[in-house]
Amino acid sequence: MIDVHNVSKTFDDMEAVKDVSLHIKKGSIYGLLGSNGAGKTTLLKLLAGIYKHNAGKISISEQPVFENTELKQKTIFLADALYFFPNTTINHMASFYRSVYKDWNEERFNKLKEAFPIDLDKKIERMSKGMQRQVAFWLTLSAMPDVLILDEPLDGLDAVMRQKIKNLLIQDVADRDLTIIISSHNLREVEDLCDYIGIMHHGQIIIEKDLDDLKSDVHKVQVAFNGDVPEGFLESIDVLYKEARGSVRLYIVRGKKEPISNHIYSFKPVVFDLLPLTLEEIFIYEMRDVGYAIENIIV
Ligand SMILES: Nc1ncnc2c1ncn2[C@@H]1O[C@H](COP(=O)(O)OP(=O)(O)OP(=O)(O)O)[C@@H](O)[C@H]1O
């Protein structure tokens, strides 16, 4: 559905996106994570056809995205900083969306009044940040896009509204195969929503995996031995991080559960636990592995 092949984007002499390739399947929810300044927003704007790439190819449903008005009818980008015309109400904005998006669904727009309890004639600029975000989702979901590109989409929303919007998004994915790309620093939210994860750092995708595979590929190991750690214990396991907590050693290990467990049992530990990591923990340890860590900084 969405194909990115060896794409680069440069601002002056700064390469914000470097040789990125990825594939996003129709009807999936792809979480784009990364450090600050990693290039996520730039990549989202390239996917939305807002920026032109310097190298490579970007296509949605096999059509190039840049300046493709037909595709823009079907693709909506919700930026982290929202924009509405000055002095407008929801009713005004709805008329504009109605005239621009040919799949605009009036019935849906009216039905969503139940989800978003906001006066249609209230000036949007006088609304709170969270209410403005609700309006953005209300209009976006009524326009019935095929692809939704979301940059920090749930910022400023209360917990109830966040859940409501997540449910609406999941419903659209299930009912009409909506494809969503979502960039967020709220990894718990990403973990709830996404089925595929890409992690960016310094303009490059450093990991791209199915969320379940990613989670089954990194583990927290707590282990203790009678005496010191046996010689050869750390050989043939891929350790991302290690720490001693008294006699118990904590290891973050990359690899499949079974071979790791077999390896550890062969050293006859007196304590052994292998636990899953949250997406937030995986992100922190993977970023540490590429040299992005904040430990030992004295200020
Ligand atoms: N319009 C622009 N002109 C010049 N440089 C830019 C522009 N937009 C982004 N950059 C630079 O490109 C790099 C990537 O920025 P980008 O906004 O894509 O990062 P990000 O991953 O979204 O970061 P964050 O998580 O902090 O929002 C940064 O170094 C930024 O300064």
Ligand as a Chemical Component Dictionary entry (heavy atoms), coordinates in Angstrom:
data_LIG
# 
_chem_comp.id                   LIG 
_chem_comp.type                 NON-POLYMER 
_chem_comp.pdbx_formal_charge   0 
_chem_comp.three_letter_code    LIG 
# 
loop_
_chem_comp_atom.comp_id 
_chem_comp_atom.atom_id 
_chem_comp_atom.alt_atom_id 
_chem_comp_atom.type_symbol 
_chem_comp_atom.charge 
_chem_comp_atom.model_Cartn_x 
_chem_comp_atom.model_Cartn_y 
_chem_comp_atom.model_Cartn_z 
_chem_comp_atom.pdbx_ordinal 
LIG N1  N1  N 0 11.830 22.968 7.459  1  
LIG C1  C1  C 0 13.024 22.631 7.946  2  
LIG N2  N2  N 0 14.142 23.322 7.616  3  
LIG C2  C2  C 0 15.356 22.975 8.078  4  
LIG N3  N3  N 0 15.584 21.913 8.895  5  
LIG C3  C3  C 0 14.514 21.190 9.265  6  
LIG C4  C4  C 0 13.182 21.508 8.818  7  
LIG N4  N4  N 0 12.329 20.578 9.342  8  
LIG C5  C5  C 0 13.075 19.752 10.085 9  
LIG N5  N5  N 0 14.395 20.109 10.043 10 
LIG C6  C6  C 0 15.509 19.416 10.700 11 
LIG O1  O1  O 0 15.436 18.050 10.340 12 
LIG C7  C7  C 0 15.738 17.211 11.462 13 
LIG C8  C8  C 0 14.578 16.256 11.687 14 
LIG O2  O2  O 0 13.467 17.022 12.146 15 
LIG P1  P1  P 0 12.040 16.357 12.387 16 
LIG O3  O3  O 0 11.097 17.451 12.772 17 
LIG O4  O4  O 0 11.689 15.539 11.215 18 
LIG O5  O5  O 0 12.355 15.409 13.634 19 
LIG P2  P2  P 0 11.361 14.560 14.575 20 
LIG O6  O6  O 0 11.860 13.167 14.584 21 
LIG O7  O7  O 0 9.958  14.777 14.166 22 
LIG O8  O8  O 0 11.646 15.238 15.990 23 
LIG P3  P3  P 0 10.742 15.441 17.307 24 
LIG O9  O9  O 0 10.540 14.082 17.912 25 
LIG O10 O10 O 0 11.625 16.274 18.158 26 
LIG O11 O11 O 0 9.473  16.112 16.906 27 
LIG C9  C9  C 0 16.025 18.138 12.638 28 
LIG O12 O12 O 0 17.422 18.287 12.748 29 
LIG C10 C10 C 0 15.373 19.455 12.227 30 
LIG O13 O13 O 0 16.076 20.561 12.754 31 
# 
loop_
_chem_comp_bond.comp_id 
_chem_comp_bond.atom_id_1 
_chem_comp_bond.atom_id_2 
_chem_comp_bond.value_order 
_chem_comp_bond.pdbx_ordinal 
LIG N1  C1  SING 1  
LIG C1  N2  SING 2  
LIG C1  C4  DOUB 3  
LIG N2  C2  DOUB 4  
LIG C2  N3  SING 5  
LIG N3  C3  DOUB 6  
LIG C3  C4  SING 7  
LIG C3  N5  SING 8  
LIG C4  N4  SING 9  
LIG N4  C5  DOUB 10 
LIG C5  N5  SING 11 
LIG N5  C6  SING 12 
LIG C6  O1  SING 13 
LIG C6  C10 SING 14 
LIG O1  C7  SING 15 
LIG C7  C8  SING 16 
LIG C7  C9  SING 17 
LIG C8  O2  SING 18 
LIG O2  P1  SING 19 
LIG P1  O3  DOUB 20 
LIG P1  O4  SING 21 
LIG P1  O5  SING 22 
LIG O5  P2  SING 23 
LIG P2  O6  DOUB 24 
LIG P2  O7  SING 25 
LIG P2  O8  SING 26 
LIG O8  P3  SING 27 
LIG P3  O9  DOUB 28 
LIG P3  O10 SING 29 
LIG P3  O11 SING 30 
LIG C9  O12 SING 31 
LIG C9  C10 SING 32 
LIG C10 O13 SING 33 
# 
